[in-house]
Amino acid sequence: MTKPAASKRYLPTSPFKAPVAPPPKQFAVGDQVTHDMYGLGRVIGIEEGIAVLVDFGSAQQRILSPYPKLTKL
């Protein structure tokens, strides 16, 4: 059997840059968004850092952070 790969450790003195996490997505009420599964929608509510409520026309969905499938248009 093989061991799972360990995550890389970056030393502060390393000449190579450590990977930088992308900034969290920010949404505002009224933003037009698209979701990979639900399609086109509009943000109607925000729970700061937790979730956004999106109206997709036929249904309203609460999309949890970090919003992997949600894109602002």
BELRACOR-V244331 format. One record per backbone hydrogen bond with DSSP energy under -1.0 kcal/mol. CO is the residue of the C=O (numbers start at 1). NH is the residue of the N-H. E is the energy in kcal/mol with one decimal. If there is no record, write none. Layout:
# BELRACOR-V244331
CO;NH;E
CO;NH;E
This chain:
# BELRACOR-V244331
11;14;-1.8
28;31;-2.2
31;43;-2.6
32;73;-2.8
33;41;-2.9
34;71;-2.7
35;39;-1.9
39;35;-2.2
41;33;-2.7
42;55;-2.9
43;30;-2.6
45;53;-2.7
47;50;-2.8
47;51;-2.0
50;65;-3.0
51;47;-3.0
52;63;-2.8
53;44;-3.1
53;45;-1.4
54;61;-2.7
55;42;-2.0
56;58;-1.4
59;56;-3.0
61;54;-3.0
63;52;-2.2
64;67;-1.8
69;36;-1.5
71;34;-2.4
